[in-house]
Amino acid sequence: FGASPGGPARPRLRGPEKDGARDMATAALDTRGIELIRASWAQAAGAPDIVAGLFYGRLFRLAPETRPLFRGDMGLQGRKLMQTLGFVVDHLDAPERLGPDVRALGARHVDYGAAPAHYEAVGEALLWTLSEALGPAFDAETRAAWTAACAALTEVMLAGADEAAAARAASGGAGCGAATGR
């Protein structure tokens, strides 16, 4: 979910709280940004199979090493992606609810084999997908809101991934992808 290359630097959003609520609350998404994200998502979510297909096609072109991480039914994977993004969009104004779930999502991605470098490609693929799906409706203000949200999500997911990797290392259970390399 990282910001696109050449875009603004990701803000450091990690706070002292373990649940991720502070992380999401400091994302600098104001009411207008949340409105733009919700309106654009409502349009994109109307064609879930197309949007998911665009996203994964772009992701695999940007980061071909991610393709083997997806072993199952890509239709089902696309539905999970759309559900997860819908949940995030629905809860952008509820960081106390969203933060812990996003942190846990990052922790689960350690087991899937996701590496920190993959987050940049995911963010770039998502922004590209929204641009393709929405056309002119994905204007500079909407892109900026999505970029800020992606940066915040990346930071919280990576914090969850770091914690999961550290817990596995401390317990001696390496597991799949236990080290995040951060």
N, C-alpha and C positions, 0 to 999 in steps of 0.2 A: 504494500500500500504506500510505498515511498513516493515522494514527489518526483516529477519527471526530470530527467537529466537536463541540466541547464536552467532549471526552474529555481525557485527560491529554496534556500537551505532549509532543511527540516528543523523546526524549533526543538530544543531540548525540553521535553514535556514531563519527564519523570519527576514525580513528587515523592515525599516521604511515605505516603500511604501505600499499603500493600495491595489494596483492592482495585486500584486503577481509577477510582472516582476522581481523585485530584487530577490525574493525567488527562482524563477526558474533559474535565471542567476547564483546564487551562488551554484548551485547543484554540482559543480565540475565534470560535465560531459564534457570531452574533445572531440575533434573531433573523436578520436578512439572509445571512449565509445558510442557516437551517432551512428557511423558506425556499431558497433557490435549489438546495439539494433535494428537498422533498418534491418540489414541482418537477424538476428534471427527472428524478427517479420515477415519479408517477408515469411519465411519458415512456421512459425506457423499460419499465417493468411490464408494460403492456405487450411486449414481444419478448417474453423470457427466453425462449429457445434461440431466437436470433441473437439476442444480447449475449447470452452465455456462449454461443458458438463464436461470435466475434471476439469475445474476451479470451477464450482458450486458444483460438487460432492465433491471436496476436501474442499471447503469452508464450506459446511454443515457438513462435518465430523469434521473439526477443531473447528467450532463455530456453533453448532446446533441451538443456540438461534437466529441465523441470518435467518434461514429458513422461519419463519413466516413474515419476512420483504418483501418477494417476493411472492406477491399474484396473480400475473398475469401469462400470458403465458411465460413459461421459454424459449421457442424458441425465442420469441421476445426479452426477456431480454438478452439472449445470443448474439443476433445480436446487441443490443445496447452496450453491453460490448465490443464486437469486434470493433464496429464503434468508440467508445470512445477511446479505446486503440490505434486504428489506427490514430486517430486525434492527440493524444499525441505524438506518435512516429514520425509522420510527422512534428510536430512543436517543437521538442526538441531543435532545433537551433534557435528558434524564441521566446525567453522568453516573449517578450513584447506582443505577441499574445496568448501564452499558459497560462501564469500566471493568467490573469483575468478569463479565462474560467475554469481553475482548481479550483480557489478560489470559483467561482459560483457553481461549481459541489459540493464542500464541503458544501456550504450553503444549496443546495437542499437536500443533504443527511440528514440534520437535520430533515427535514419533513418526510423523509422515515423511520426515527427511528434508523438510524445508530449511534452507540456510538463510542467514541474514541478507546475503546478496540477492536472493530471490524476491525479497520484498520490494526492491526498487523496480524490478521488471513487472511485478504484479500491479504496482501503482501506475506505472506507465501504460500498461495494457488496459487498465480500467479507464484511465483518462482518455485514451485513444478510442476505446469502445464507446464511451459516452459521446464523444465528439462525432463518431460515425453514426451512431444511432439517433442522435438529436439534431445533427446538422447545425444550422445557424442558431438554434435555441441554446446550444452549448457555447454561450458567449464568454467573454473574458471574466465577467463577474461570477458567472456560474462555475467556470473552470477554477477560479481562485478559491471559491468555497469548497469545491471537491478536493482541491489540492491540499488545503488546510486540514480537511477531515482525514484525508489519506495519511498525512504526516502524523496526525495525532494517533490514528489507529495503528500505524506502524510502530510508533514508540511504545504504545501499551502492549501490543502483541509481542514485540521483541523483549520487553521487560518480563512478560510471562514465559517466553521461551528461555530467557537467561535463567530465571528461577527454576524452571523444570530441569534444565541441563545441569545446573548446580546441585539440585536435589539428587538427581540420578548419579552424578559423580561422587557426591558425598556418601551415598548408600552403596557405592561400588557397582551399581547396575548401569552399565553403559547404555544399553538399549539402542534402538535405531536412531541415529542422528542425535545422540545425546549431547554432543558438543556443538554449540552454535557458532563458535569461532569469533565471538565478540569479545 
